[in-house]
Amino acid sequence: MNQGSLTIDGLRFRYLEWGNPTADPILLLHGFSSTAVAWTGVGEALAGDYHLVALDQRGHGESEWDPQERYSDAQYAADAHTLAEHLRLGAFTLIGHSMGGSVAFTYASTYPNDVKRLVIEDSAPMPPGRTPADVPNNFASRAEVEQYVRKTTPNLSEPALQGRVDLYFRERPDGTWGYRADVAGVRRGRRGQNSDALWDHVRNVQCPTLVIRAGAEPPLVSQETAERLTRENPRIEVVTVPGAGHNIHFAHFNEFMPILRQFLSQPVAVA
């Protein structure tokens, strides 16, 4: 794994790379409060055949927080487009998890010539009236963080839980714990986003698209929403991983990778 950086809007961004830079490119977008490091397993598994790039999105990981709280899907997509141009990726496969999935839908719609395949992991426009829940950002100890993660993500194995704590949280100088990401600012910066606008982006996607859906109850992407995705855009295929929670590629890696590999192996028609 290699690490790089670039500056966008005066902010320093970090990205990670795996594989040969001359190989078929894949761009990876993590979810809310996460980091590019969460894609390490996927990056290492595919490095022999692909050039993989994972971005620490604005306000996350080792990328700088935005004092203006510009954290919309459109802004995140523009950041990723700048990275793709910086690295001269050409046409690539775009993979987005959770919040990164909505960014990926937006990207593929906004910059259609960039994206030849699209993979969305457990993400879709939210139903009317449903909004993301606020998350706490102050914990007295690591044990308290572990208790919170165990409660909010009950189907994680203990090794996956510990890995999630290490990836998403950090200890502060005073001994308390909090997220690595600007969770409060990102929440504020994303308020007011319209699910109808995201459905427009879903309809506008021009490339083959795979949605990998978590099957654990209650699902983030309901069966009704999954069916609507395929109605709104016939290029979309939905595959459900039974019993999997929201972080499929992280906590259900052995189920996630064969699905992803099979999709990546399919030829893409040349326009």
LINVEN-V872994 format. One record per pair of residues at least 24 apart in sequence whose ideal C-beta (glycine too) atoms are under 10 Angstrom apart, sorted by sequence separation. I is the first residue (numbers start at 1). J is the second residue. D is the distance in whole Angstrom. If there is no record, write none. Layout:
I|J|D, I|J|D
This chain:
16|40|8, 18|42|9, 19|43|7, 23|47|9, 26|50|5, 27|51|10, 28|52|6, 29|53|10, 30|54|7, 36|60|8, 37|61|7, 55|79|7, 76|100|8, 79|103|9, 80|104|8, 90|114|8, 91|115|7, 92|116|7, 93|117|4, 94|118|5, 95|119|4, 96|120|6, 97|121|4, 98|122|6, 99|123|7, 101|125|10, 102|126|9, 142|166|10, 145|169|5, 209|233|7, 215|239|10, 239|263|9, 18|43|4, 19|44|9, 23|48|9, 24|49|7, 25|50|7, 26|51|7, 27|52|8, 28|53|7, 29|54|8, 30|55|8, 32|57|9, 35|60|6, 36|61|6, 37|62|9, 55|80|6, 77|102|9, 78|103|10, 89|114|8, 91|116|4, 92|117|8, 93|118|8, 94|119|7, 95|120|8, 96|121|7, 97|122|7, 98|123|5, 145|170|10, 209|234|10, 210|235|10, 211|236|6, 212|237|10, 213|238|6, 215|240|5, 216|241|9, 219|244|10, 220|245|9, 221|246|9, 17|43|8, 18|44|6, 23|49|7, 24|50|5, 25|51|5, 26|52|5, 27|53|5, 28|54|4, 29|55|6, 30|56|8, 31|57|9, 33|59|9, 34|60|7, 35|61|3, 36|62|8, 57|83|10, 73|99|8, 76|102|9, 77|103|5, 80|106|9, 81|107|7, 85|111|10, 90|116|9, 91|117|9, 93|119|7, 94|120|9, 95|121|7, 97|123|7, 139|165|10, 145|171|9, 202|228|9, 209|235|5, 210|236|8, 211|237|7, 212|238|8, 213|239|7, 214|240|8, 215|241|6, 216|242|8, 217|243|9, 219|245|10, 220|246|6, 237|263|8, 16|43|7, 18|45|9, 19|46|7, 20|47|8, 23|50|5, 24|51|7, 25|52|8, 26|53|7, 27|54|8, 28|55|7, 30|57|7, 32|59|10, 33|60|7, 34|61|8, 35|62|8, 36|63|9, 53|80|9, 55|82|10, 73|100|10, 76|103|4, 77|104|8, 80|107|6, 84|111|8, 96|123|7, 142|169|8, 202|229|7, 205|232|9, 206|233|9, 208|235|6, 209|236|5, 210|237|5, 211|238|5, 212|239|5, 213|240|5, 214|241|6, 215|242|4, 216|243|6, 219|246|9, 18|46|7, 19|47|4, 20|48|9, 23|51|4, 24|52|10, 25|53|7, 26|54|9, 27|55|7, 29|57|7, 32|60|8, 33|61|10, 35|63|9, 55|83|6, 71|99|9, 73|101|10, 75|103|9, 76|104|9, 77|105|9, 78|106|9, 79|107|10, 142|170|10, 204|232|10, 205|233|6, 207|235|7, 208|236|9, 209|237|7, 210|238|8, 211|239|7, 212|240|8, 213|241|7, 214|242|9, 215|243|6, 216|244|6, 18|47|4, 19|48|7, 20|49|9, 22|51|7, 23|52|9, 31|60|9, 55|84|9, 73|102|5, 74|103|9, 77|106|5, 78|107|9, 81|110|8, 85|114|9, 142|171|7, 148|177|10, 199|228|8, 203|232|5, 204|233|8, 206|235|7, 208|237|8, 209|238|9, 210|239|7, 211|240|9, 212|241|7, 214|243|9, 215|244|6, 216|245|5, 17|47|9, 18|48|9, 19|49|7, 20|50|8, 21|51|5, 30|60|7, 53|83|7, 72|102|10, 73|103|5, 76|106|8, 77|107|4, 81|111|5, 84|114|6, 139|169|7, 141|171|9, 199|229|9, 202|232|5, 203|233|6, 205|235|6, 214|244|5, 215|245|9, 216|246|8, 19|50|5, 20|51|6, 30|61|8, 53|84|8, 72|103|9, 73|104|9, 75|106|10, 76|107|8, 77|108|9, 80|111|9, 84|115|9, 145|176|10, 146|177|10, 202|233|6, 205|236|7, 213|244|8, 214|245|6, 18|50|8, 19|51|5, 21|53|9, 73|105|8, 74|106|6, 77|109|9, 78|110|8, 137|169|9, 139|171|10, 144|176|9, 145|177|5, 200|232|10, 201|233|10, 203|235|10, 212|244|9, 214|246|5, 216|248|10, 3|36|9, 18|51|8, 19|52|5, 53|86|10, 73|106|4, 74|107|9, 77|110|6, 78|111|9, 81|114|7, 99|132|9, 139|172|10, 142|175|10, 144|177|7, 145|178|9, 199|232|6, 202|235|10, 203|236|10, 214|247|8, 215|248|9, 17|51|7, 18|52|4, 19|53|9, 53|87|6, 72|106|9, 73|107|9, 77|111|7, 80|114|9, 98|132|10, 138|172|9, 141|175|8, 143|177|9, 145|179|9, 199|233|10, 202|236|8, 214|248|6, 1|36|10, 17|52|7, 18|53|8, 140|175|8, 141|176|8, 142|177|6, 213|248|8, 1|37|9, 16|52|8, 17|53|5, 18|54|8, 51|87|9, 53|89|7, 74|110|7, 140|176|6, 141|177|7, 212|248|6, 216|252|9, 16|53|7, 17|54|8, 73|110|9, 77|114|10, 139|176|6, 140|177|8, 212|249|8, 214|251|10, 215|252|10, 1|39|10, 15|53|6, 16|54|5, 51|89|8, 138|176|6, 139|177|4, 214|252|8, 1|40|7, 15|54|6, 16|55|8, 32|71|10, 53|92|8, 60|99|9, 137|176|10, 138|177|8, 139|178|7, 14|54|10, 15|55|5, 16|56|8, 52|92|10, 60|100|10, 137|177|9, 138|178|6, 139|179|9, 212|252|10, 215|255|10, 14|55|8, 15|56|7, 51|92|9, 52|93|9, 54|95|9, 137|178|5, 138|179|10, 1|43|7, 13|55|7, 14|56|4, 15|57|10, 50|92|9, 57|99|8, 136|178|9, 137|179|5, 214|256|10, 1|44|8, 13|56|6, 50|93|8, 52|95|9, 57|100|7, 136|179|9, 212|255|9, 12|56|10, 13|57|8, 135|179|7, 137|181|9, 212|256|7, 13|58|7, 16|61|9, 55|100|9, 137|182|9, 1|47|8, 14|60|9, 15|61|10, 16|62|10, 54|100|10, 57|103|7, 135|181|10, 137|183|5, 11|58|7, 13|60|10, 14|61|6, 15|62|9, 29|76|7, 46|93|10, 136|183|9, 137|184|6, 212|259|6, 11|59|9, 13|61|9, 14|62|4, 15|63|9, 29|77|9, 55|103|10, 135|183|6, 212|260|7, 4|53|9, 6|55|10, 9|58|8, 13|62|8, 14|63|5, 134|183|9, 135|184|9, 210|259|8, 8|58|8, 12|62|8, 13|63|4, 14|64|9, 29|79|10, 134|184|8, 137|187|10, 210|260|8, 1|52|9, 2|53|10, 5|56|9, 12|63|7, 13|64|7, 29|80|6, 212|263|9, 11|63|7, 12|64|5, 28|80|10, 135|187|8, 210|262|9, 1|54|9, 3|56|10, 11|64|4, 27|80|6, 42|95|8, 134|187|6, 210|263|5, 10|64|9, 11|65|8, 27|81|10, 132|186|10, 133|187|10, 209|263|9, 210|264|9, 8|63|9, 9|64|10, 11|66|6, 42|97|10, 132|187|7, 208|263|8, 8|64|10, 10|66|9, 11|67|9, 27|83|8, 39|95|8, 131|187|10, 210|266|9, 5|62|8, 6|63|10, 7|64|9, 9|66|8, 10|67|10, 11|68|10, 27|84|6, 5|63|9, 8|66|10, 39|97|8, 132|190|8, 208|266|7, 3|62|8, 9|68|8, 11|70|9, 25|84|8, 38|97|8, 131|190|10, 132|191|10, 155|214|9, 208|267|10, 27|87|9, 131|191|8, 208|268|6, 9|70|7, 39|100|10, 155|216|6, 207|268|7, 208|269|9, 25|87|8, 27|89|7, 38|100|10, 131|193|10, 154|216|9, 155|217|10, 207|269|10, 25|88|9, 26|89|9, 34|97|7, 153|216|10, 25|89|4, 34|98|8, 131|195|10, 15|80|10, 24|89|10, 25|90|7, 27|92|5, 28|93|9, 29|94|7, 30|95|10, 31|96|8, 32|97|9, 33|98|9, 34|99|8, 130|195|8, 206|271|9, 9|75|9, 13|79|7, 21|87|8, 24|90|10, 25|91|8, 26|92|6, 27|93|7, 28|94|8, 29|95|7, 30|96|8, 31|97|5, 32|98|6, 33|99|9, 34|100|8, 129|195|10, 8|75|10, 13|80|10, 21|88|9, 24|91|9, 25|92|4, 26|93|5, 27|94|5, 28|95|5, 29|96|4, 30|97|6, 31|98|3, 32|99|4, 126|193|9, 128|195|7, 11|79|9, 15|83|6, 21|89|9, 24|92|8, 25|93|7, 26|94|8, 27|95|7, 28|96|8, 29|97|7, 30|98|8, 31|99|5, 32|100|8, 125|193|10, 127|195|7, 128|196|9, 9|78|9, 13|82|9, 24|93|7, 25|94|10, 26|95|6, 27|96|9, 28|97|8, 29|98|9, 30|99|8, 31|100|5, 125|194|9, 126|195|5, 8|78|8, 9|79|8, 13|83|7, 17|87|8, 29|99|8, 30|100|5, 31|101|8, 32|102|10, 125|195|4, 8|79|6, 15|86|9, 29|100|3, 31|102|10, 124|195|9, 125|196|8, 8|80|10, 15|87|8, 28|100|8, 29|101|8, 31|103|9, 125|197|9, 126|198|8, 6|79|10, 8|81|10, 9|82|9, 13|86|10, 29|102|9, 30|103|10, 125|198|4, 8|82|5, 29|103|5, 124|198|8, 125|199|5, 7|82|10, 8|83|8, 29|104|6, 123|198|10, 124|199|9, 125|200|9, 6|82|7, 28|104|10, 125|201|9, 6|83|7, 27|104|9, 125|202|7, 8|86|9, 29|107|8, 124|202|8, 4|83|9, 7|86|10, 6|86|5, 27|107|9, 167|247|10, 6|87|9, 4|86|9, 120|202|9, 4|87|8, 164|247|7, 167|250|8, 163|247|10, 120|205|10, 160|245|9, 164|250|7, 27|114|9, 99|186|8, 106|193|10, 118|205|6, 124|211|7, 160|247|8, 163|250|7, 164|251|8, 27|115|9, 102|190|9, 109|197|10, 118|206|9, 123|211|8, 155|243|7, 163|251|9, 109|198|9, 118|207|5, 119|208|10, 120|209|7, 121|210|9, 122|211|8, 123|212|9, 124|213|8, 155|244|8, 156|245|7, 31|121|8, 115|205|8, 116|206|10, 117|207|6, 118|208|7, 119|209|8, 120|210|7, 121|211|8, 122|212|7, 123|213|9, 130|220|10, 155|245|4, 156|246|10, 160|250|7, 161|251|9, 25|116|9, 26|117|9, 28|119|9, 30|121|10, 31|122|9, 99|190|8, 102|193|8, 106|197|9, 109|200|7, 110|201|7, 115|206|8, 116|207|6, 117|208|6, 118|209|4, 119|210|5, 120|211|5, 121|212|5, 122|213|6, 154|245|8, 155|246|9, 156|247|8, 160|251|4, 24|116|9, 29|121|10, 31|123|8, 106|198|7, 109|201|4, 112|204|8, 115|207|5, 116|208|8, 117|209|8, 118|210|7, 119|211|8, 120|212|7, 121|213|8, 122|214|5, 153|245|6, 155|247|10, 159|251|9, 160|252|9, 24|117|10, 26|119|9, 28|121|10, 102|195|9, 105|198|6, 108|201|8, 109|202|8, 112|205|8, 113|206|9, 114|207|10, 115|208|10, 117|210|8, 118|211|9, 119|212|7, 120|213|9, 121|214|8, 122|215|10, 153|246|7, 160|253|9, 29|123|10, 105|199|9, 106|200|10, 107|201|9, 108|202|9, 109|203|8, 110|204|8, 112|206|5, 113|207|10, 115|209|9, 122|216|10, 126|220|9, 152|246|10, 153|247|7, 156|250|9, 157|251|7, 105|200|10, 106|201|5, 109|204|4, 112|207|7, 126|221|10, 127|222|8, 156|251|5, 157|252|10, 102|198|6, 105|201|5, 106|202|10, 108|204|8, 109|205|6, 124|220|8, 125|221|10, 155|251|7, 156|252|10, 101|198|10, 104|201|9, 105|202|6, 108|205|5, 109|206|8, 122|219|8, 123|220|8, 124|221|5, 127|224|8, 155|252|9, 103|201|10, 105|203|10, 106|204|9, 107|205|10, 108|206|7, 122|220|6, 123|221|7, 124|222|9, 127|225|7, 153|251|8, 102|201|8, 105|204|9, 106|205|10, 108|207|6, 122|221|6, 126|225|9, 32|132|7, 102|202|10, 105|205|7, 121|221|10, 125|225|8, 104|205|9, 108|209|8, 120|221|9, 124|225|5, 127|228|10, 33|135|7, 124|226|7, 32|135|9, 125|228|9, 33|137|9, 105|209|9, 124|228|8, 125|229|9, 104|209|9, 124|229|6, 61|167|9, 105|211|10, 61|168|10, 125|232|9, 60|168|10, 120|229|9, 76|186|10, 101|211|8, 71|182|8, 101|212|10, 124|236|10, 69|182|8, 76|189|10, 94|207|9, 71|185|7, 72|186|10, 75|189|8, 76|190|9, 93|207|9, 124|238|9, 67|182|10, 69|184|9, 70|185|10, 71|186|5, 75|190|10, 93|208|10, 94|209|10, 95|210|9, 97|212|9, 65|181|8, 66|182|7, 69|185|5, 71|187|8, 91|207|9, 120|236|8, 65|182|4, 68|185|9, 69|186|8, 71|188|8, 72|189|7, 73|190|8, 93|210|10, 95|212|9, 118|235|8, 62|180|8, 63|181|9, 64|182|9, 67|185|8, 69|187|9, 71|189|3, 72|190|6, 118|236|9, 120|238|9, 122|240|10, 60|179|9, 61|180|6, 63|182|10, 66|185|7, 69|188|5, 70|189|6, 71|190|5, 72|191|10, 74|193|9, 122|241|9, 60|180|7, 61|181|7, 65|185|6, 66|186|9, 69|189|4, 71|191|10, 72|192|9, 73|193|6, 101|221|9, 121|241|10, 59|180|10, 60|181|4, 65|186|9, 68|189|8, 69|190|9, 72|193|6, 41|163|10, 59|181|6, 60|182|7, 69|191|10, 71|193|10, 98|220|8, 122|244|8, 40|163|10, 58|181|10, 59|182|4, 60|183|9, 66|189|7, 74|197|9, 122|245|9, 123|246|9, 56|180|9, 57|181|9, 58|182|9, 59|183|8, 73|197|8, 77|201|9, 105|229|10, 122|246|5, 38|163|9, 56|181|9, 59|184|10, 73|198|7, 121|246|9, 122|247|8, 37|163|10, 38|164|9, 59|185|6, 60|186|8, 121|247|9, 122|248|6, 40|167|9, 58|185|10, 59|186|5, 74|201|10, 121|248|6, 122|249|9, 58|186|8, 73|201|8, 105|233|10, 121|249|6, 37|166|9, 38|167|5, 57|186|9, 121|250|10, 34|164|9, 37|167|6, 38|168|8, 59|189|8, 119|249|10, 36|167|10, 37|168|10, 58|189|9, 105|236|10, 35|167|6, 34|167|7, 35|168|7, 33|167|9, 34|168|6, 33|168|6, 121|256|8, 32|168|10, 33|169|9, 30|167|9, 31|168|10, 121|259|10, 121|260|9, 119|259|9, 119|260|7, 37|180|10, 119|263|7, 34|179|10, 35|180|6, 118|263|10, 119|264|8, 33|179|5, 34|180|9, 35|181|8, 117|263|7, 32|179|10, 33|180|8, 34|181|7, 117|264|7, 33|181|5, 98|246|7, 32|181|7, 33|182|9, 97|246|9, 98|247|8, 117|266|8, 33|183|5, 97|247|8, 98|248|10, 30|181|10, 32|183|8, 97|248|8, 117|268|6, 97|249|7, 116|268|5, 33|186|8, 97|250|8, 116|269|9, 32|186|7, 33|187|10, 95|249|9, 116|270|9, 32|187|9, 116|271|10, 32|190|8, 113|271|9, 95|260|8, 93|260|10, 95|263|10, 95|264|10, 93|263|9, 93|264|7, 93|268|9, 91|268|9, 91|270|10, 91|271|10, 45|249|10, 42|249|6, 41|249|7, 42|250|9, 45|253|8, 38|247|8, 41|250|7, 39|249|7, 40|250|9, 38|249|8, 39|250|9, 42|253|8, 45|256|10, 46|257|8, 38|250|6, 41|253|5, 45|257|6, 49|261|9, 34|247|8, 42|256|8, 46|260|8, 50|264|8, 31|246|8, 41|256|9, 42|257|7, 45|260|9, 46|261|8, 49|264|8, 31|247|8, 34|250|9, 41|257|8, 45|261|9, 49|265|10, 42|260|7, 46|264|8, 30|249|10, 31|250|10, 30|250|10, 28|249|9, 26|260|10, 26|264|8, 24|264|8
